[in-house]
Each structure stands twice: as C-alpha cells, then as structure tokens.
Amino acid sequence: MAKRSQEIALAFPRGAHQEVFIEGVLQYAREHRRNWTYIIAPEWLSLSVLHLVGWPGDGVIAALNTPKEAACAAKFHLPLVNMSSALAESPVPRSIVDNRAIGELAAEHLLERGFQSYAFYGIRDIEYSAHRLAGFEQRLAAGGYQAGVFTPRATFRLRGQFWLQQRGALTEWLSRLPLPCGLLAVSDVRARQVIEACYQLQIKVPEQVAVIGVDDQQIICEHTHPTISSIARNNILEGYSAALLLDRLMRGRKDGLKDRLIRPLQVVARESTATFAVSDERLRQALEYFQHHIEDPVTVAELCSHAGVSRRWLEYAFRDKLDETPYHYIRRQRLEHARRLLAEEPETKIYRIAKRIGFSSAKQLTKAFRREFGLSPREFRNGNRSG
C-alpha cells in the first residue's frame, strides 16, 4: 500500500524570488524522498495563513508580514514555518535571509566606488529594512561615513493611493541629498522608484547617484534604464532550509529549532553602480581599467602605465580614497569575482576559475579564498546548493 502523501500549503505572495524559494522546497523534498504535494491559490498570488484556519493539511510555509498573521500563526493547528523577516519576532521558526549581511555587502560595493556621501531608502517599522540599514550603517561607520535615511510607511496594509504620495516625498528627499552619493534601496522595486525620481530631478545615475537594490529580480533589474545593481539572495537555500524546518516539525521535533539565517549570495553589478566617485581622473582611469580587465593578468605597474602616474602616486591615491593598497584591492576584487563565478557557474571546475582570475592553482585560490571569506571555494559552492 502506497504511503499517503502529505499536503503542504505555500502561503506567501508568489512571484520574483519566491518562485526560486519554491525550487528550494522542492529540492529538499526530492533529496529526502518526501511524498509531499502542494496547495496554492490558483489565481490568487497572495495566499495568507489567515485563509488556512481549519484547513486539514499537514504543514504550512507562510510569510508572516503583519501582526494579525503572527497572532494567527501563534495558535495555528498545524506545523508552520515563517519565511518572512518583516516582523521583529516570529511565533514559529523562520528560514530567512541574513538582512544585516545584505546591508554590509551593499556598503562594501558602494565604498569600493569611492563615494563620500551615502543614503538608505527603506521602509518604516519593517524588521528586514531595519536590519539592512543596521548592516549598511555599521559597515559605513567602519570607513568613517554616515548615511542619510528615508523610511516611508510600508504598503502591506495601505489602501487607496497613499503609495503614490510617497513618490513625491521620495523626490523631495533625493533633491536634498549631497551629491555624488551611493544609495541602498531596501528592494529592487524601491531602487527603480529612486531611478525614476532621479530622472525627474535630472540627476544622473550612476554618476551622481549610484543605486543598488535587493533581491536581483531580473524582470526589474534588467529592464530598467540604467539596469539596476542588486544583492542576490540565496533563495534556493532559504527554501531548502524552510522545508527542513517544516519536515522536523511535522515529525514531532519541536525542541531546539531556531531561525535559520541564510547569507546572501553576492552583489550582481549592473549599470546603476558602474562608476567611481573619485575626483581625480587618473585614479578613475586606473579603477575602470582594472574592472574591465578583471580576468586578465593586470599588475599594479600596468595600472600605473595606463593612468600615466608613478607607483608611489597610485599607492598614495589608493590609501587616501579607498583605504587599501593597489595590490590588496586587486587581490580582493579578484576573490570577489571568484565568489561570483562559483555561484553563477556551478559546473565550472574550481581550478579553471582559479586560472581565470590569475591564481596558479586551485590550491592557491583555496588558501586565499579561505583567508578572505572563512571557507573554501568548494564549501561556498556546496552551501549555495543545499542546506
């Protein structure tokens, strides 16, 4: 007799990164041979836990975005896992992105471009926005900088045209920012709003305002002009971890289950941050030349030759504007590029990636990668694939 399948409800808004999240859930069930079936609202892309009270299923993965949804989850009749970090506290275990790490990654990306002014466009009273801001500010503070902050109300519960009024307030805030400026928007949708407001104000993106969003929603990021740089989440691992938590709950293991924080994958750099906010044209030429030849064996001497400066001058300029030597900048950027390649090209051999970015062997890359990121290239790649 065949074993009865278990019904799992997916009670969260669908689309964008949530669809990839579902892939992680499916991957977990497949790898662990779970006989799960899934219910969603066929034409309704916003199923909530509130609509599942009394539903005779086996488990739920839900986005708890409001206090009302959290209160419902606290007394829910089935095992339930939360995949949202909108609220400060969750009554059930969560599988969520590490929002502080998102802020830190965005700050590092903008700091590398030499900005002296920074800004954050977030959402008021939403936990993931607060944590992204905290990570952003902490990393900026380490470099001696602060950020201007604009956080309007979230639109989870708003009705009418209130969200349209926010566009005017955003435009007014942007008009007062010191330029040039590096700006983190809490999401790709908000990043696109910034670019549209900059267009109205005749502010150039990225030259005057460099914009980075979150989620790497390609339908937004690659179809906006200029295209939008974004922090890519590890959506598959978020879904995989949510399924793992739910499986344990459904098997009666309720003790010791904690929130699982999943680090974001990487910065996906596009046109909206393709600039270097340094006043000296020679330094800008050196930085742009290296970025265009990051997979070539570019040396410090070659950067000096391209920019028409002495090695001593370049050393001083890098320390003054970027707080590191040209050698360390080149090495760190190549390691960041290796991390991107490991995530984007999962089938490419590690030794081939090592060769592409200027390391003589996989062993040499592994040693440098571990020193920079705290784990080996193989461990990083495996962590992106599964729990």
ZALUMRO-589672 format. One record per residue: residue in three letters; x, y, z of N, C-alpha, C in turn. Coordinates in steps of 0.2 Angstrom, whole numbers, plus 5000, padded with zeros to 4 digits. Example, Ala and Ser with C-alpha at 12.3 -4.5 7.8 and 13.67 -1.06 7.14 Angstrom:
BEGIN
ALA506649725039506249785039506649845039
SER506449895035506849955036506450005039
# end
This chain:
BEGIN
MET500449945000500050005000500450065000
ALA500350114995500750174995500650215001
LYS501250245003501150295008500750355007
ARG500350385011499950445010500450505009
SER500250545004500650605003500450655008
GLN500850695010500750755014500650815011
GLU500150855013499950915009500250975013
ILE500651015009501051075011500751135008
ALA500551185012500251245009500851295009
LEU500851335003501351385002500951455002
ALA500951485008500551535010500951605010
PHE501251625004501551685004501551714997
PRO501651774996501551814989502051774984
ARG501751764979502151724974502451774968
GLY502951754965503251794960503951814962
ALA504451834958505151854959505451804963
HIS505851824968506251774972505851724975
GLN505251734977504851674980504751614975
GLU504751624969504751564964505351524965
VAL505951554966506551524967506551494974
PHE506351524979506251494985505851424985
ILE505351424981504951364980505451304977
GLU505851324973506351274970506751244976
GLY506951284981507251254986506851204990
VAL506251224991505751174995505751114991
LEU505651114984505551054980506251014980
GLN506751044980507451014981507550974987
TYR507351004993507350964999506950904999
ALA506350914997505850854996506050804992
ARG506350824986506650774982507250734985
GLU507750774987508350744990508150694996
HIS507650715000507550675006506950625005
ARG506650624999506150574997505550585001
ARG505350645001504750665005504150665000
ASN503650625001503050624997502550684999
TRP502750744996502350804998502050824991
THR501450854993501050884987500950954990
TYR500751004986500751074987500151104985
ILE499851154990499251184988499451264988
ILE499251294983499251364982498551394980
ALA498451454980497851484977497951494970
PRO497551454966497751454958497751524955
GLU497351564956497351634953497551694958
TRP497651674964497751724969498451714971
LEU498851774970499551764971499751794978
SER499251794983499451824989499051784995
LEU499151714994498851675000499151695006
SER498751695012498951715018498751655023
VAL499151645029499051605034498351615036
LEU498051675036497351685038496851655035
HIS497051635028496551595024496551525025
LEU497051495030497151425031496851405038
VAL496551445041496251425048495751365047
GLY495951305050495451245050495651205044
TRP496151225039496251185034496551115036
PRO496351065033496550995035497150965032
GLY497751005032498350985028498850955033
ASP499450965031499950935036500550985038
GLY500551035034501051085036501051145032
VAL501351205034501251265030501951305030
ILE502151335025502651385024502351445023
ALA502451495027502051555026502451625027
ALA502251675024502551745025502151775030
LEU502451785036502051825042502251895041
ASN501851935038502052005037501752055041
THR501252035045500852085049500752055056
PRO500552095061500452065067499852025068
LYS499352035063498751995063498951925061
GLU499351915056499651855053500051815059
ALA500451855062500851825068500451795073
ALA499951835075499451815080499151745078
CYS498951745072498551685069499051625070
ALA499751635068500251585067500351555074
ALA500351605079500451585086500051525089
LYS499451525087498951475089498751425083
PHE499151425078498951385072498951315074
HIS498451275070498351205072498851155068
LEU499251185064499751135060500451165061
PRO500951125060501651145060501751195054
LEU502051255056502151315052502851345052
VAL503151365047503751395046503651465043
ASN503951515045503951585043504551595038
MET504351625032504951635028505051715027
SER504751755031504751825031505151855037
SER505451905036505851945041505552015042
ALA504852025040504552085041504452105048
LEU504352055053504252075060504852055064
ALA504852095070505452085074505452015077
GLU504851995079504851925082504351885078
SER504551815078504151765075503851715080
PRO503251695080503051645085503251575082
VAL503451565076503651505074504351515071
PRO504751455070505451455067505451495060
ARG505951525058506051555052506651535048
SER506551535041507151525037507151595033
ILE507651635034507651705031508351725029
VAL508351775025509051795023509351835028
ASP509951835029510351875033510351955031
ASN509951995034509752055032510352105033
ARG510652095039511252135041511852125035
ALA511952065033512452045028512252085022
ILE511652085020511452125014511652195014
GLY511552225020511752295021512552305021
GLU512852255024513652265023513852255016
LEU513552205013513852195006513652255001
ALA513152285002512952344998513452405000
ALA513552415007514052465009514752455006
GLU514952395006515652375003515652394996
HIS515152374992515152384985515152464983
LEU514752504987514752574986515452604989
LEU515652584994516352604997516852594992
GLU516852544988517352524983517352574978
ARG516852614977516752664971516952734974
GLY517152734980517452804982517052854984
PHE516352844985515952894987516152924994
GLN515952984995516053025001515353035005
SER514753025001514153035004513752965002
TYR513252945007512852885007512152895009
ALA511752855006511052865008510652795008
PHE510152795012509752725013509052745012
TYR508652705007507952715006507652655008
GLY507252655014506952595017506252595018
ILE506052565023505352555025505252565033
ARG504852605035504752615042504452555046
ASP504652535051504352485056504352415053
ILE504852405048504852335045505552315047
GLU505552255050506152225053506752215048
TYR506552185042507152175037507452245035
SER507052295034507352355032507752385038
ALA507552375044507952405050508652365050
HIS508652295049509252265049509752275043
ARG509452285037509852305031510152375033
LEU509752425035510052485037510652475042
ALA510552435048511052425053511652405050
GLY511652355045512252325042512552375038
PHE512152415034512452465030512752515034
GLU512452545039512752595043513352575047
GLN513352505049513952485053514552475048
ARG514452455042515052455038515252525036
LEU514852565035515052635033515352665039
ALA515152655045515452685051516252665051
ALA516352605049517052575050517452615045
GLY517152645040517552685035517552755036
GLY517152775042517152845044516552885041
TYR516052845038515452885035514852875038
GLN514352915037513652905039513152905033
ALA512552885034512052885029511452925030
GLY511252965025510552995025510052945025
VAL509452945028509052895029508352925027
PHE507952885023507252905021506852835022
THR506352835026505952775028505252785028
PRO504852785022504152795022503852735025
ARG503152735026502752685028502752625023
ALA502752565025502652505021501952505018
THR501852475012501252465009500852405010
PHE501152365015500752295016500052305017
ARG499852355021499152365023498852425021
LEU499152465017498952535014498452525009
ARG497952565009497452565004497452635000
GLY497052634994497052694991497652714987
GLN497852774987498352804983498952834987
PHE498952804993499452834998500152814995
TRP500252764992500952744989501152794984
LEU500652824980500852874975501152934979
GLN500852954985501053014988501753004990
GLN501952944992502652934994503152944988
ARG502952944982503452964977503653034977
GLY503153074979503353154980503853164985
ALA503753124991504153134997504853104995
LEU504853054991505553024989505953074985
THR505553104980505853154976506153214980
GLU505753234984505953294989506653274993
TRP506653214995507153194999507853184995
LEU507753154989508353154984508553214982
SER508153264982508353334979508853364985
ARG508853344991509253374996509853334998
LEU509953274994510553234996511153274993
PRO511753264997512353294994512653244989
LEU512853274983513053234978513753244976
PRO514153184974513853124972513753074978
CYS513253024977513052984983512952914981
GLY513152874985512952804985512352784989
LEU511852754986511252744989511052664989
LEU510852644994510552574995509752584996
ALA509452544991508652544992508552474995
VAL508052474999507852415003507652354998
SER507452374992507252314987507352344980
ASP507252304975507352324968506752364966
VAL506152354969505652394967505752464969
ARG506052474975506152544978506752574974
ALA507252534972507852554968507552584962
ARG507052554959506852584952506452644954
GLN506152654959505752714961506352774962
VAL506852754964507452804965507652824958
ILE507752784954508052794947507552844943
GLU506852824944506352864941506352934944
ALA506452944950506453004954507053044951
CYS507553014951508253044949508153074942
TYR507753034937507653064930507253124931
GLN506753124935506353184935506753244938
LEU507153234942507653284945508253304941
GLN508253264935508853274931509553264934
ILE509453214939510053184942510353124939
LYS510953124937511253074933511353004937
VAL511152954935511352884938511752844933
PRO512352824935512652824942513052874944
GLU513252924939513752974940513653014947
GLN512953034948512853074953512553034959
VAL512152994957511852944962511952874960
ALA512352834963512452764962511952724966
VAL511452684963510952644966511052574966
ILE510952544972510952464972510352444976
GLY509952394973509352364977509552294980
VAL508952264981509052194984508552154981
ASP508752084980508352034978508552004971
ASP508852054967509052034960508452004956
GLN507952044956507352024952507552054944
GLN507652004940507952014934507452054929
ILE506752044930506252074926506252154928
ILE506552164934506552244936507252264934
CYS507752224936508452254936508752264929
GLU508552214925508752214918508352254913
HIS507752274915507352314910507152384913
THR507652404917507652474919508252514916
HIS508152574914508752614912508952664917
PRO509552664919510052614918509852544922
THR510152494920510052424923510252434930
ILE509952394935510052404942510552354945
SER511052374949511452334953511052304959
SER511152244961510752214966511052164970
ILE510852154976511152104981510652044979
ALA511051984977510651924976510651884982
ARG509951864984509851814990510051744987
ASN510151704992510151634991509551604992
ASN509051614987508351594988508251524988
ILE508651484984508551414984508751384991
LEU509251404994509451385001508951405006
GLU508651465005508151495010507551445010
GLY507351425004506851375003506951305006
TYR507551285004507851215007507851215014
SER508051265017508051275025507351275028
ALA506951315024506251315027505951245027
ALA506051205021505751145021506051095026
LEU506751105027507051065033506651075039
LEU506551135041506251155047505551125048
LEU505151135042504451105042504451035043
ASP504950995040504950925040505050905047
ARG505550935051505650925058505050935062
LEU504750985061504151005065503550945063
MET503450935057502950885056503150815058
ARG503750805060504050735063504050745070
GLY503750795073503750805080504350835084
ARG504850855080505450885083505350955084
LYS505150975090504951045091505551085095
ASP505951045099506451075103507051095099
GLY507351155101507951175098507951195091
LEU507351215088507351235082507351315082
LYS507851345078507951415079507951445072
ASP507851505071507851545065508551525061
ARG508451515055509051495051509151555046
LEU509751595047509951655043510351625038
ILE510151645032510451625026510851685022
ARG511551685022511851735019511651745012
PRO511651815010511551825003512151804998
LEU512051794992512551764988513051814986
GLN512851874983513351914980513051984978
VAL513452024976513252084973513252074965
VAL512652084962512652074955512652154952
ALA513252164949513452234947513152244940
ARG512752304940512552324933512652394932
GLU512352434928512452504926512352554931
SER511952534936511752594941512252604946
THR512752564946513352574951514052574947
ALA513952584940514552574936514952644936
THR515252664941515552724941516052724947
PHE516552774947516952784953516952854955
ALA516752864961516652934963517252964966
VAL517752974962518452994964518553054959
SER518753114962518853174959519453174954
ASP519953134955520553134951520453084945
GLU520453114939520353074933520853014932
ARG521453024935521952974934521752914938
LEU521552924944521352864948520752834946
ARG520252874943519652844940519852804934
GLN520352824930520552784924520852714926
ALA521252714932521552654934521052604937
LEU520552634940520052594943519652564938
GLU519452604933519052574927519352524923
TYR520052544922520452494918520452424921
PHE520552424928520552364931519952324931
GLN519352354932518752324932518552294925
HIS518752324920518652304913519152244911
HIS519652234915520152184914520252134920
ILE519752124924519752094930520052024929
GLU519851994923520151924922520751914918
ASP521051974917521751974914522251984919
PRO522851964917523451974922523652044923
VAL523252094925523452164926523852164933
THR524352204932524852214938524752294940
VAL525052304946525052374948525452414943
ALA525952394941526352434936525952444930
GLU525552404927525152414922524652464923
LEU524352464929523852524931524252584931
CYS524852594933525152654933525352674926
SER525552634922525652644915525052674911
HIS524452644913523852664909523552734912
ALA523652744918523452804921523952864920
GLY524552844918525152894917525352924924
VAL525452884929525652904936526252864938
SER526552884943527052844946526752794951
ARG527152744953526852694958526752724964
ARG527252774966527152804973526452844973
TRP526352874967525752914967525152874968
LEU525152814964524552774964524452744971
GLU525052724975524952694981524652744986
TYR524852814986524552864990523852874988
ALA523652874982522952884980522452834982
PHE522752774982522352714984522252714992
ARG522752734995522652735003522252795005
ASP522252845001521952905003521152895002
LYS520952874996520252864994519952804995
LEU520352744995520052684996520252645002
ASP520752675006520952645012521352575011
GLU521652565006522052505005522552514999
THR523052464999523552474993523252444987
PRO523552464981523352444975523352364974
TYR523852334977523952264977523352234981
HIS523252254987522652224991521952234987
TYR521952294984521252304980521252254975
ILE521752244971521752194965521552124968
ARG521952104973521852034976521152024978
ARG520852074982520152074985519652074980
GLN519752114974519252114969519252054965
ARG519852024964519851954961519551904965
LEU519551904971519251854975518551864975
GLU518251924975517551934975517351914968
HIS517751924963517551894956517451824956
ALA517951784960517951714960517351694964
ARG517151724969516451714973515851714968
ARG515851764964515351774959515351714954
LEU515951694951515951644947515751574950
LEU515951564956515751504959514951494960
ALA514651554961513951554961513551544955
GLU513851584950513551594943513651534939
GLU514251504940514451444935514551384939
PRO514051354942514151294947514551234944
GLU514551234937514851174934515551184932
THR515751244932516451264931516951234936
LYS517451204934517951174939518351234942
ILE518451214949518751274953519451294950
TYR519851244948520451254945520451304939
ARG519851294935519851344929519651414932
ILE519251414937519051484940519751514942
ALA520151474946520751504948521251524943
LYS521251494937521651514931521351584929
ARG520751584928520351644925520551704929
ILE520651704935520751764939521451774942
GLY521951734939522651744940522951704945
PHE522651654948522951614953523251554949
SER523851534951524251474948523851404948
SER523451394954523151334955522551344959
ALA522151284960521551284964521851294971
LYS522351264973522651264980522751334982
GLN523051374977523251444979522651484980
LEU522151474976521551504976521151484983
THR521151424984520851404991521151434997
LYS521751444997522151475003521951545003
ALA521951584998521751654998520951665000
PHE520551614997519851624997519651615005
ARG519951565008519851545015520051605019
ARG520551635018520851685022520351745021
GLU520051755015519651815014518951805017
PHE518651745016517951735017517851685022
GLY518351645025518251605030518051535029
LEU518051515022517851445020518151435013
SER518151375011518551365004518051374999
PRO518251374993517851384987517351324986
ARG517551264988517051214987516551214993
GLU516751234999516251245004515751295002
PHE515951355000515551404997515051384992
ARG515351344987514851324982514351274985
ASN514551224989514151174992513551214996
GLY513751265000513251305004512751335000
ASN512951354993512451384989511951334986
ARG512151274986511751224983511251194987
SER511351184994510951154998511051175005
GLY510651145010510751155017511351125020
# end
